[in-house]
Amino acid sequence: MLAELQRQFADEILRGGVKAGIYSKTVLGALIGALEDSFEACRATVGAEFFGAMAGRYVRSTPSRSPSLDDYGDTFADFIADFEPAQQLPYLADLARLEWARHRCSTAADSQPMDPARLAEVPEALRDSLSFKLAPGLALVASDYPIDGIWELARNPSLPNVDLDDGGVSLLVHRNGATTLHVRLQPPEHQLIELLLEDVPFGGLCERLDEPSPAPALIARAIRLGWITGLA
């Protein structure tokens, strides 16, 4: 009974019904504010008025499923991809995906770097079944557009304009201490992280990774950069 009343109340708020009154305005404003905080580059790119209208449409169609505003906006990029007025900016949805990945990474748990010597301690007979733990919040974001440059330009409009014909990027979002970063990956690095996100063990990595970058060298680099933080 309580769950049904809560659902009806949430529906009333998001419809802007008269019963909700001031609560509707307060909740809608809080959710739009959360989107503005999480997607600052998108807001700077399209302008406050356009972003506010787009965010308002999203909020009215997408109730929050968490008591924390930090969790709100996980489907905003998909919404942007289907939002007709945003179709003239085909990179905007991917820019939102980058911002959401950065936002989630910034709130992820802290982790400690892995000691590479741990690999040498694993008996050779067990190495093929080894699985690796990635740093909390680490994520891949791929785009047909140079969204890292667009993100930088949104933060600093004095930078040179971004040429959309420069091509796509594969970005890794991760933390270095308290700092959230995104870096461009080469195809072998992208493939490694993609496979690690699928929990492919060491033996499978050696079989599936393309030449000329062998799996052990790529894994050693990922450990050194703090992308891999442990063994599973």
N, C-alpha and C positions, 0 to 999 in steps of 0.2 A: 504494500500500500504506500509506504513512504517513498519507495523508488519511483512509483507511478506519479505521485504528487510532484517529486523533484523534476521528473521528465516534463510534465505539463508546465511547470513553472519556467523551465529552461526554454521550452517552445514558445511560451508567451513572451518572454523577454526578447527572443530573437525575432519574433514577428512584430515587436514594437507595440504589443497590445496595451490597451488602456489600463488593464489590471496591474500591469508591471510598473507603469508610471515612471517614476524617477529611476527605478532599478534598471530599466531598459537602457536609459541613457548612460548610466554609470558603467554597466557591464559592457555595452558596445564600445564605449570610449576606452575602457581598460584594455579590451582585446585589440582594438585598432592601435592603441599605444604600444602594446607588446609587439605588434607587427612592425611598427615604425622603428622600434629599438633593434629588432632582429634583422631587418632588411634595409639598413640605412643607405647602402649603395643603390638599391633599386629605387628608393624614394628620391635620392639625389638625381638619379638618371631621368626619371619621368616627371619630377616636380611634385611638390607637396599636394597640390589640388588633385592631380590625376591619381597619385598613390592613395590619397584619402578615400576617393570614390571607389577605387578598386578594392582597397582593404575593407571598406564598409560592405561592399557586395559579398566579399568572402566571409566576413564575420556573420552576416545574416544567414548564410547558407551552411556554415560550418561551426556548430557549437563546440565549445571547449570540452575535452574529455579528461582534463586533469585539473587539480586544484592549483597547480603552479603555472603562472603565465610563461615561464621559461619553456614549457612544453608546447605552447600554442604556435601553430604555423607550419607543422610538418608537411602539410599538403598544399601549402600556399604556392609553391613552384608549379605544381600540376594545375592548379587553378589558373595561374597566369598563362600557362601554355594554351589553355582553352578560352581565355578571356578575349573576346573579339577585339575590343579597342586596343589591346596590346600587340596585335598581330604585326603591326608595322615595326616592332622591335623584336625580331625573332630570337635574339640572344637573352632577352629579359628573364625567361624562365630558368635558363641555365645560370644566370647571374644570381637568381634567388636560390638555386640549389647550392651554389658555392657559399652564399651567406648563411644558409641554414646549416650546412656542414661545419662552417666556422663557429657558428653559435653553439651547436651541440658539442663540438670539441672543446670550446672554452669552458663549458660547465661539466666536462667529464672528470672522472676521478684522476688523481695524480698517479704516476707510475715511476718506478725506478728502472734505470738502464740495466740491461742484461750483461753479465760477464761472459764474453765470448769463450772463455775457458770451459764453460759448462758443456759446450758441444764436444770438446775433446774427452770429457769424462764419460760420455755415453758409449757403451759397448758397440762395436761395429755392427754386430748382428741385429741391433735394435734401431739403427739410425734410419732405415727406410721408413719406419713407422712413426718417426718423430713428427709431432705437430708443434706449431709455433703460436705464441700469443702475441697479438698486435697491441700496440699502445691504446689505451682507452680513448674513444672519440676519433680515432684515425678513420679517414674516409677518402674514397676516390670520387672525383668529380670530373667527368669528361664532357667536352663541348665541341661543336663545330666552329666555335667562335673564340677569339682571344679574350675570354671573360676575366682573366687575371688582369689584363691591361685595362679593361673596362672598369673593373673594381677599383684599380688605382686611380683612374681618371675621375671616378665619382668622388673619391676621397680628396683629390687634389686637382681641381679644374684647370690649374695653370699648366699641367702636363700637356704634351702634344696629343692631338687627337689620335684615337686608335683606328687603324685600318682594319676593317672587318675581313678584308681579303687576305690578311696575314695567315689565316687558317685556324684550325682547331687546336685545343690543348688537352692534355691529361694532367690533372692536378691532384696532388696528395695533400690533404689537410691533416695537420698533426700539431702537437704541442711541443714546445721546447721550454721546459719550466713553466712559467706562468704565461708565456707568449704563444698565441695561436698563429700558425704559419700555414701558407700553402705554397707548394713548390711544383714546378713542372717536372714531369717524369718522361724519361725515354721509354720507347715501347717495351723493352725487356723488364724495366722496373714496374711499369704498369701491369704487365702480365703477371709478374711475381706477386704484387699486392692483391691483384684480382684472385689469384689462386689461393693465397693465404686467407683471404676473406671467405673463401669456400672451404676452409679447413683441410686443404689438400696436404698430405704428409710429405716428408722430405723425399721419399722415393718417387712419389707422383710428380713432385716439382722437377726432379731431375729428368723425368721422362717427357714432361710436357713443355718445359721452357725452351724457347727457340734459341738457336745459336745466333750470334757468337758469344753470348753471355751465359756461362754455365751457372747452374743453380747455387753451388757453394759460394761463388764470388758475389752473387747478388744478395744472398742471405747474409754474408759477412758485412756487406755494405749497409744493409737494412738494420742490422744489430748496431753497427757503429753509429748510425744516425738516430738511433732510438726508436725506429719504427717497430722493431721486434723487441719485446721486453721480457720474454720468457719462453719456456718449453711447456707443452701440454702433455 
